[in-house]
Amino acid sequence: MELLEKESRLFRGRVLWERGDPAGLPMLEQALVAVEDSQDLGFIFIYASWLAEALFEQGRLDDVERLTH
């Protein structure tokens, strides 16, 4: 159940970001760290791609590079 709460923060962050709310980006960042820390990595590539896309749109290319390598 704890993982579902972490994943739901990822979904909320993604929705906020898609709606143009800048609060979605830090929510995505924090939730991805929480999911990584849980070691339940079944969908981590999907979640990381959501964050990479948002970071790219913000011009944070160094962070995209760090995330994808």
N, C-alpha and C positions, 0 to 999 in steps of 0.2 A: 504494500500500500504506500509505503514511503516513496518508492520510485515513481509511482503514479503521480504523486504530488509534485515531484521534481519535473517530471515530463509535462505536467499540465502548465507549469510556469514557462516552459519552452513554447508551448502552443499559445499561451496568452501573450508572451513577448512577440512571437511571430505575427499574431493578429494585430497587436498594437502597431508594430512596425509597418505592416502592410497598409494600415489606415493612416499612416503618416505621423504617428505619435512617437517622438524621439525616446520616450520612456521604454519602448520595446527593446531597444538595443542593449542597454545595461541589463534588462531582465533576461534577454537571451544569453548574454555573457555569463551572468551569475548562475543561471540554471544549467548551462552546459558544464560548467565546473562541477556543480553538484552531481550531475549525472555521471561525469567522469569519475568522481570520487566514490560513487556507489559501486563502480566496477561492473555494472550491468550495461554492457556496451552494444546491445543488439541493434540499436538504431542510431548509434553515435554518428555515423557518416551522414545520415540525413540531417540530424540536428546541427552538426558542424557546418554543413553546407548552407543551412539557413543563416547561421551567424556569419559565415564568410561572405554571403551575398550582401547582408546588411552592412558589414564592415567595408566591403568594396564600394557600395553606394555612398558611403561617407568619406571615401578617399583614404581610408586607413589601410593602405596596401601593406605596410610592414606587419600589421596585425593579421592580415589575410595570409601573408607568407608564413608567419609563425604558426598559424592554425593549420595550414595545409601541409606542413612539412614536419 
